[in-house]
Amino acid sequence: MTAAGFADTLVSALIVIGAGFALVGSWGLVRLPSLMERLHGPTKASTLGLGAILVASVLWFHLARGVWTTHELLVSVFLFMTAPISANMVAKVHLHRLRQREPSERPGPAGAPAAPPSGADWATHEAPHEGTPGDFVGD
């Protein structure tokens, strides 16, 4: 196999793998019943799929044209940094709405989340307790 044939095969394989991951991720986004379950499709599988496609683009430009490109690598880094953070924020808002008993949607197959213990609030909204490290109330 020639170098050009190897490059084409490698790039084609990465594109097919990336497209497969993106397809599974988008299918999960459409088919899963609740928001917390649908959140995994675009944040996990689609991120890996787009990452594989971007790596294929970098390899193609380097192997076929002899040029290194950094645009795709920057997009990959930005994507891998922001997707988990945005998914975490969406999940926190969803859990907060469920614990506040706001009607948003019916519970999924795992059931509704447990109510917080008596006197406790959701972790991101709970004020520091008096006497704990970092408590500036009495200082």
C-alpha positions as CSV (number, residue, x, y, z in Angstrom):
1,M,0.0,0.0,0.0
2,T,1.3,3.4,-0.9
3,A,1.6,6.3,1.5
4,A,-1.3,8.1,-0.2
5,G,-3.4,5.0,0.0
6,F,-2.6,4.5,3.7
7,A,-3.5,8.2,4.4
8,D,-6.8,7.9,2.6
9,T,-7.6,4.6,4.5
10,L,-6.7,6.1,7.9
11,V,-8.7,9.3,7.3
12,S,-11.7,7.4,5.9
13,A,-11.7,5.1,8.9
14,L,-11.6,8.1,11.3
15,I,-14.4,9.8,9.5
16,V,-16.5,6.6,9.6
17,I,-15.8,6.0,13.3
18,G,-16.6,9.7,14.0
19,A,-19.8,9.6,12.0
20,G,-20.8,6.4,13.9
21,F,-20.3,8.0,17.2
22,A,-22.2,11.2,16.1
23,L,-25.1,9.0,14.8
24,V,-25.3,7.1,18.1
25,G,-25.2,10.3,20.1
26,S,-27.9,12.0,18.1
27,W,-30.0,8.9,18.2
28,G,-29.7,8.9,22.0
29,L,-30.7,12.5,22.1
30,V,-33.9,11.8,20.2
31,R,-34.8,8.4,21.7
32,L,-34.1,8.6,25.4
33,P,-37.1,9.6,27.5
34,S,-35.9,12.1,30.1
35,L,-33.6,15.1,30.1
36,M,-31.0,13.5,32.4
37,E,-30.8,10.4,30.1
38,R,-30.8,12.5,26.9
39,L,-27.9,14.6,28.2
40,H,-25.4,11.7,27.6
41,G,-25.9,11.5,23.9
42,P,-24.5,14.9,22.8
43,T,-22.0,15.2,25.6
44,K,-20.4,11.8,25.3
45,A,-20.8,10.1,21.9
46,S,-21.2,13.1,19.7
47,T,-18.2,14.8,21.3
48,L,-16.1,11.7,20.5
49,G,-17.5,11.6,17.0
50,L,-16.7,15.2,16.3
51,G,-13.2,14.7,17.8
52,A,-12.5,11.8,15.5
53,I,-13.7,13.8,12.4
54,L,-11.5,16.7,13.4
55,V,-8.5,14.5,13.9
56,A,-9.2,13.0,10.4
57,S,-9.1,16.5,9.0
58,V,-5.8,17.3,10.7
59,L,-4.3,14.1,9.4
60,W,-5.6,14.6,5.9
61,F,-4.2,18.1,5.6
62,H,-0.8,16.8,6.9
63,L,-0.6,13.6,5.0
64,A,-2.2,14.7,1.7
65,R,-1.2,18.3,1.5
66,G,1.9,18.5,3.7
67,V,0.4,21.3,5.8
68,W,-0.1,21.3,9.6
69,T,-3.4,22.9,10.7
70,T,-4.2,23.9,14.2
71,H,-7.8,25.1,13.7
72,E,-9.2,21.6,14.1
73,L,-7.1,21.0,17.2
74,L,-8.3,24.2,18.8
75,V,-11.9,23.3,18.0
76,S,-11.3,19.9,19.6
77,V,-9.8,21.4,22.8
78,F,-12.6,23.9,23.1
79,L,-15.2,21.2,22.6
80,F,-13.7,18.7,25.1
81,M,-13.4,21.5,27.7
82,T,-16.9,23.0,27.3
83,A,-19.1,20.0,26.7
84,P,-18.7,18.4,30.2
85,I,-19.1,21.8,31.9
86,S,-22.3,22.7,30.0
87,A,-23.7,19.2,30.6
88,N,-23.0,19.6,34.3
89,M,-24.8,23.0,34.4
90,V,-27.8,21.6,32.6
91,A,-27.9,18.7,35.0
92,K,-27.7,20.9,38.1
93,V,-30.5,23.1,36.9
94,H,-32.7,20.1,36.1
95,L,-32.0,18.6,39.5
96,H,-32.7,21.9,41.2
97,R,-36.0,22.2,39.4
98,L,-37.0,18.7,40.4
99,R,-36.1,19.2,44.0
100,Q,-38.0,22.4,44.1
101,R,-41.0,20.3,42.9
102,E,-41.4,22.4,39.7
103,P,-43.4,20.5,37.1
104,S,-41.0,20.1,34.2
105,E,-41.5,16.5,33.0
106,R,-42.4,13.1,34.2
107,P,-39.6,11.1,35.9
108,G,-37.6,8.7,33.8
109,P,-37.2,4.9,34.4
110,A,-34.8,5.6,37.3
111,G,-37.6,7.4,39.1
112,A,-37.7,10.8,40.7
113,P,-34.6,12.0,42.7
114,A,-34.8,11.7,46.4
115,A,-35.9,14.8,48.4
116,P,-33.1,16.6,50.3
117,P,-32.9,15.8,54.0
118,S,-34.9,17.9,56.4
119,G,-33.4,21.3,56.8
120,A,-31.0,20.9,53.9
121,D,-31.1,22.6,50.6
122,W,-29.4,21.8,47.3
123,A,-25.6,21.9,47.5
124,T,-25.1,24.9,45.3
125,H,-27.7,27.0,47.1
126,E,-26.8,26.1,50.7
127,A,-25.3,28.8,52.8
128,P,-22.2,27.9,54.9
129,H,-23.0,26.7,58.3
130,E,-21.8,28.6,61.3
131,G,-18.5,27.2,62.6
132,T,-17.4,25.5,59.4
133,P,-14.1,26.4,57.6
134,G,-14.7,29.3,55.3
135,D,-17.6,30.7,57.3
136,F,-17.2,34.5,57.4
137,V,-20.5,35.1,59.2
138,G,-19.1,35.8,62.7
139,D,-15.7,37.2,61.6
